[in-house]
Amino acid sequence: MKIALLNHTDFGGGAEKIALSLLNAYLDFGWDAWLFVGEKQTEHPNVISLQKKTFLWGGLPSIFNQNSNKSPNFWDLSDVFTKRNFKPSLIHFHNLHGGYFDLSQVKSLSEIAPILHTYHDFWPITGHCAFPMQCQGFLEACTDCPDPMRYPAEKADKIPEQFKIKRTLLNHPSIHSVFVSAYQSDIVAKATKLNDKFTVIPNGINSKIFYQGNREENRKKLGLESSKTYVLLAGKFSETNPYRDYNAIIEVLNYFESKYPEVKFLWAGNNRVGLLAERSSVINLGEINDEQQMATVFRAADVLFHPSLADSQGLTVLEAIACGTPVLCYDLPSYRPNLNQQNSVFVADLSNFPAALEGMISNPIIVPEGNNLVDWKETTHQYKQLIERLLC
């Protein structure tokens, strides 16, 4: 079995973690698997960069044209296959946005091998954005976009055209879609004509790494004081990320720094010095790329404060409750299968977060073990079964 995986990069958020983990799972199956990326960030020997050159600051060339790359900065995937004398049995798409992949390649790639496409967000069905939020334009034609700069950004006059291109190419009959939640499949079904060419496979949690443990022992590993209260902030929270409520974090920090200065906030997910790192209550742990260390951080925290405004499933919140750490968050439809009153507190507005967190600290939630989370082993088993079925 020869599998070619494709993703924007090999380290970052949930999509990157799943793509790289599936690469490792396919290799463990004894398959010949390679992950092709627009920007390589790890040292994994089976990850291949499609960049023809390294860009300044290690970034990609433009925030625009996120789903079409007409410049010579990246190799076409089919050309790379030819150069490497690699003929895949199956091509596995992950995130295609990021300016590294020209969607016109879909047709030629479909002639090489069947395509599996895992949706990590809603970009494949919108004119440009990863999550439509309150906008319903994707149900029609994405005309008059209210926020062209929302990630991935696109020039306003190009959005309707790109919407049509995606509808045509990503509905190709050789593509079988995978959704990470029933919520995601329901949204896509509203926008496209779904038939039996899709499967729901939830992202699983590695129970050998993410499990409950002694909070004091885990704090000792991190050099934290056992008697203090620690609230964890994990993820890419910034003023420019429209899918994470940065203002909610500032609201909470202002409240606790004035009223409970002894409460400390662990910030994991960004190694750049910024406004959060300058706060007196924040302990910056930097960007953590080791799962064992991240599990230690989860087990050391009293609460995960995760005001995400949009998520397809939410690996961060699932890993937290697997480690016995209760979650404070918005009530997102994608969270409902796993988050409940036994392991989480939901709020409706950012102004409710300070009081809710205050309540969780004064009356701690004891997260029960066995949250009916899907194990990563089951996820990989389902992918193996699906691929073997598609190729039989």
N, C-alpha and C positions, 0 to 999 in steps of 0.2 A: 504494500500500500504506500503510495507517494502522496503526501498532503502538502499543499502550499497555503499557508495562512497569510493574511494581509491585514495590516493595521497601521494607523498613523505613526505610532511609536511603540516601544516595548516597555516603557515605564511611565507611570503617571497615575491615572485614576482606575476605576473599576474595569473599564474596557481593556486597558493595557494589562491589568493583572490577569483577567480571564484569558486573553489571547495568549499570553506567555505561559500561563498554567496549562492551557490546552496543548500548546506545543510540547511541553514536558510530558503530558499524559500520552500524547500520540507517540512520542519517542519511547515511553515505557511500554507501549503496546508492541514495540518492535517495528513501528512504521518509519519510513523515511520522510521526516517532516521538517519543514523550514518556515520560519516567520519572516516575511518581507515587510519592511517598514520604511516610512518616509524619513524618520529620524531615529537612529539607533542610540540608546542611552545605556544599555547594559553591556556586559562582556560575554553574553551567551553565544557560544560558537555556532548555533543554528539560527541566529538572527542575522539577516542580510539587509543592509541599507540600500535603498533605491536612489539615494542622493548621488549625483555626479560630482558634487563638490560640497564642502562644509561651509555653511553660511555664517556670517558674522553673528556673534552671540549664541551660536549653536541653534538658531531658530530657523523657521521656514520662511520663504521669500516674501510672502505677502499675506495680509489678513483677508484679502479679497480673493475671488475665484477659488473658493474653498473646495468646490467639487469639480473643478476643471483646471487641469494644468497643461497649458499649451506651450510653456517655455521648455527649454532643453535642460532644466535643472534636475530632472528625475528620469530614470530609465523606465520605459514601459515594461510592465511585468512580463509580457510575452517575450520581449527581447531578452530579458534576464533568464527566462527559462531556456531559450535557445543557447545563450552564451554559456550556461552552466550544464547544458545537455540534460536538462531535467524536464521530464514530461509527467506532470502530476496526474494522479488518478482522480483527485478532487481539489478544488480551490475553495478555501474557506475565508470569506470576507468577514472583517470586523468593522471598525470605524473607517469609512472611506473619505471622510472630510479631513481637512488639514492642508489642502493645496498640493498634495503629492500624487494624486491619482486622477487621471482623466477618465470620466465615466464612459467615454466612447470606446474604451478598451473592453467593456463588458461583453460586447458582441463577439470580438475575436477570442476572448478568454473562454466564452461559452462553447466555442468550437474545439477547444483543447480538452476541456473536462467539465463535468457537472459542477455547479457552484452552490455552496452552502453559505447563507448570509445571516449572521447573528446580529440582531438589532440591539445595540446598547443604548440607543436614544431614538428620537423620532426624526432625525435628519433625513433618512431616506424618503419620508413622505411629506416633507415641508419644502418650501422654496429655498430656505437656507438655514434655519435655526435648528438647534439640537432638541429643544423643547418648546412647543408653541405657547406654553403658559395659558393665558386666557384667550388668546387669539384662535379663531376658528377658520382662518383663511385657507388652511391646508385641506379643508373639506371641499373647497371649490377649485381655486387656481392660484392662491397666494398672490393676489393683486393688492396693491396699496398696503404694502407691509408696514406695520406700525413701528417696527424697530429693526431696520436693516443692519445696525451695528451689533445686534445681539449675536453672540458666538454660535456658529461660525459666521462672521460678517460677510456681507455681499453687497455689491452696488445695487441700489433700489431698482434701477431699470433692468437689471439682469435677472431678478428674482423670478418673475413669471416664466421666463424662458428656461431657467434651470429647473423649475418645478416640472415643466413638461418633459424635459430630458430625463429626469429621474423617474417620472411616472412610466415612461416608455421603456427605458433600459432596465430598471430594477424590477420590473414586472416580467422580465424575460422568462419564457417557459422552462429554461434550464436551471433556474434559481429556486432553491428550496429555502424558505425563511425559517429562522429560529427566533422565538421571542422568549425573554427571560421571565415574563410574568403574564398571567391571564389579563391583567390590566393593560399591558402593552399590546397584546393581540387584539383586545377589544377596541382600542384607539385606532390601530392600523386598519381594522375591519371597517370602521366608519369611513375611512378615506380611500380604501382600495377594494377591489373585488377579490377578497380572499377565497381561495378554494382549498383543496386538501393538501396543497404544497406548502404547508407550514407545520411546525411543531413547537410546543412550549416546553422549554428546558430551563428550570430555575438555576441561577448561579448558586452553587453549593458552598458550604463552609467547611474548611478543613478541620475536622473535629480533633485531629491529632495535635493541632497547634492552638486552636481557639477553643478553650475550655475553662471552666471555673477553677479558681485557685485562691490561695491565701493572699489577701490584699497587703498585709504587712510585709510578707516575704517579697512580694513583687515591688513594693516601694523601696525596700532595702536594695534591690538590684539596681534601681534607678537613682539611688542616692537621695530619696525623698524622705521627709519626716513622717513617721508613722502616725503621729497625732493630728496632723493637719487635714483639712478638707481640700480635695483636688477635683476640679471639674475639667474634663477633657474636651478640647476643640480639635477635631481631626478632619482634615480635608482642605480643599483649595478655596479658602475664604478670603476674599479681597473685595475692594471697592468696585472692581471691574467685572467680577463674576456675577452675571445676572441670575444664576441658578442657585446661589447660596446667599442667605440673608446676612450680609455683613453688618447692616445697621442693627440687627437684633443682637449681635455679639457686642457691639459698642454700647447698646442700651444696658445689657447685663453687666458689662465691665464697669460702667459708670456707677450703676447702682451698688454693686458689691464693693468696689473700691472705696466708696464713701461710707457704707454702712457695715460691711464685713471685710475689712482689709486683710484679715487672717486667711480668708479663702483664696486659694491660688488656682490659676488656670493653666493647664498643660496644653501647649500649642504644638501639635504634630501635623506636618503636612506642607511646610514651606521653609526652605533653608535661607531665604532672603530676609535681611533685616528690613522691617517695615513698621507701620504704625502699631500693630499688635505687639511686636517685640519690644517696643518702647514703653509699654504699659507696666506699671509697678507690680501688678498682680499676675503678670504672664511669665511663665517659664517656657522658653522656646526650646523645644526638643529637636527642631530641625525636621528635615524630610527623612522619614524612616522607610527604608526599602527592604528591611528584613522582617518577615512575618513573625518570627519568634519574638523579636524585640517589640513589635507592635502589639502582640498579644500580652506581653508583660505590661505595656502601657495601659491597655484596656483594663487589665486586672488590678492595676494600681489605683485607678480613678474611682471616685465615688459616683460620678454621673458623666455620661457622654452628652454634651450639649451640641446638638446637630440641627441648626435651623436651615435645612435644605428646602428650597422652594420647588424643586423638581427632581425626581429620581425615577429610573425605570424599575429598580428593585431596591437598591441601597445596600451594598456590601458592608459599608462602615457600620451601619446600625445593626446589621445581622451579626457581624463579628463581635460587636460590643455585648449584645445580650447573650451570645454564646459564651462569653467570658464572665457573665454574671454582672455586667455593668448596666444599670438602667439608663434609658434614653429619654432626653427631653427634646421634643421636635414638633414640627407641624404635622397635622393629620393628613398625610399624603395617601392617595388610593393605593399606591404601590407598596406601602408599608403595612397595610391592614392584614394581610394573611399571616404575618409573624409578630407584629407589635400590638400589644394590648395593655389592659390595666395592670397586669401582673408584672410587666417589664418596662413600661413606658408611661410618660405623661405627655399629652398632646395639648397644644394651645392653638387658638384661632388667629391671634394677632401678636405682633412683636412686643407690644406693651405688656402682654401677659407673662412673658418669659421670666422677668425678675422674681415675681411672686411665686411662680411655679417652681423655679429652681430653689428658692428659699424654703418652700414646702418639702421638696425632695431631700434637702439637706437635714432639715429638722426631723423629718419622718422618713427615714431611708426605705426604699423599696428593696425587698429581698427577692431577687430574680430567681424563680424556680429553675432547676436543671431540667433538661429535656424540653426545649422550646419547639419541638417538631420542625427544626430547621433541616433543610435538605443537606446531606453530607456531600462534600466535593467528590468522593468516590462514586456516588450515585449519579452525579452530573456527568462525570467522564464516561460512566457506563452507558448512559443514555445517548451521549454523542457517538460512542463507538457503535451502538446498535443502529442508530440512525444512518451513519455513514455506510455501514455494511449493507443496510437495506437499500440505500440509494444506489449502491454500486453493484448490487447483485443482478 
